[in-house]
Amino acid sequence: MSCYIRGMARPHPPIIIDIEASGFGAESYPIEIGVVLNDGRKYCSLIQPRPEWTHWDEGAERIHHLSRDLLWSHGKPVQEVASTLNGMLRAQTVFSDGWVVDKPWLDRLFYAAGMHCEFYFSDIEMILSEPQMEIWHATKDAVLHGIGHRRHRASFDAFVVQETYERTWNLVSSGKSTPAAVARP
């Protein structure tokens, strides 16, 4: 299992997960999961909605550009997605920058699959130092600017979070965690 303690050297980048959903509320459900592993490999899957998952927010669709028809035709069954996540992430800690919304969606996925989640899920803030937190948003903006576009999809968002973590870690470790240093690519 990965272990991160503030002030200690970390062995590698954290594993990041991001979840896109049908909307923003208690009735919403996961429609896409993206993961970036600590070696840079990526996993992304659309999720086929369960028959009882009927909530759909057109505002959310305008953000992620995933239609319900696309999910029905190209999404994978919840059992397959949950099983793949368990196989890939078993006994590891996975981090999210949207834990408060991603956690209920992950729970809903595993509940619908009739499976237990076999990995740990935590907020990225649990492994950020104060200096990293202070430069997080400016660094994330610089990462997005450097990439040159803002594709709002799960694996892309997970990559951006992991890259932001890496840059903040490197800036703080090198003693260059100033606003001017963050703005440089």
N, C-alpha and C positions, 0 to 999 in steps of 0.2 A: 504494500500500500504506500502511496505517496505521502510524505509527511513534510509539512511546511511550518516552520516556526520563525516568527519575526526575529531578525537579527542573525539568522543562520544562513549559510550559503544554500541556495536551492540547487538541486541536482539537474533540473531541466525545466523547460517551460511547463506551466500547468496545463492540464487537459481542460478544454473549454467546450461547453455545450450551449446551444441556443435553440429556442423553440419558437416557431411561428404558430399562431392560433387563429381560430375562426372568429374571434372577437375579443372583447375585453370585459370579462365579467364571469360570474359564477357558472353560467351555462356554456361558456366557451370551452373549446377542446383543442388539443394539439393537431396541427395539420402538416407540420414539417419539423424535422429534427436535424440539426447540424452539429457535428463534433469535429474538433481539431485536436488530434493526439499530441503528446509531448514531443514526438519525432516529426511533426509537421503533416503527417498523413491526415486526410479528411474523410469524413463519412457524412452523407446527406441522404435523407429519404423523405419523400412525401408520404403522408399517412392517409389511408382510405378511411373516411368517416364511418363509424359504427351506425347502424340504422337509427339508434336512439339519439344520436348526436345530430340535432336539427338546427341548433342556433347558428345563424350566419350573419355577420356584420359586414355590410358593403363598405363601410369606412375602413375596416381592417383589410379587406380585399384590395382597396385602392393603395394601401401601404405595401403589402407583400406581393400583390399581383398574382395570386394563386386563386383560381376559380374552383368552385365546388365540383364542376364537371371535370376539371383537370385532376383533382384528387381522386375522383371515382375511376377515371381511366388509367391513371399512372401511379396512384398511391399504393402502398403495400399494406397488407392487413396488420392490425395492431400487434398480434402475436408475433409476427415476423420481425417487426421493428423492435419490440421489447426484447425478444430473444437475441437479436443482433447486438443491441446495446449491452445486454448482460454479458454476452460472449466477449465483446471488445473491451468492456470497462470493469469487469468483475474485480471486486476488492480494491478498486482504486478510488481516489477522490477526484471528482469532476466539479468544475467551478463555472458559475454563471454570473454575469453582471446584472441579470434581471431575475434573481433568485425568487423574489417575492411573487412574481407571476409565473415563472418557469416551473417552480416546484409543484404547484397544483396541477399544471398541465402534464408534467411527468407522472405524477401520482395517478391522474386520470387515465393515462396511457397504460400503465402497468395494471391498474384495477380492471380496465376493460379487457386486457389480455389475459387476466386471471393468473398473473405472475407476480412474484416479488422482485423488486429492484435489488440487484446484487452489487451495487456500487454506492459510494457515498456521494452526496450532492451538497455543495456548499456555496455560499456567497463569495465572490471574488474578494470582497473587502476583508475576509478573514485572513488573507495572505498578503495584503498590501500594507506596507509601512506608511506612517504618516506622511513622509516626504513623497512617496508614490501617490498617495491620495491627493496631495496638494497639486500635483501636475497631471493627474489622470485625464481630465477633460480636455485640457490644451493639447496633451499628447495624442489623445484619440482623434481630435480634430486634425492634427498634423498627419496622422496615419491616413485618415480618410482623404485629406487633400493630396497626399502623395500618391494614393491609389488612383485618384482622378475621377471616381464615380461613387455613387452611393446605392449600390444594389442591395435592397433590403430582403435578404434571404438568409436562412438559418446558418448555412456553412460559411457564408461570407461574413456574417455578423460575428460568428465564433472566431474566425480568423482575425478580424479587426480587434477583438478583445484580447486574444493571445498576443498579437503584435504590440498592442498598447501596453500590456503587462511587460513584455520583453523590453520595450523602449524605456518605460519608467524605471524598471529594474536597472538597466544599464546606465541611465542618466544618474540615478541616485548613487549607484555603486561607484561611478567615476567622479562624484562630487559636482556634477554639472546639472543639477536639477533646478535650473533657473528658467524663468519664462523665455529668455533669449535662446537658451540651449534647446528648449522644447520645440521652438519654432523651426529649428534647422532640421532638414531631412535626415 
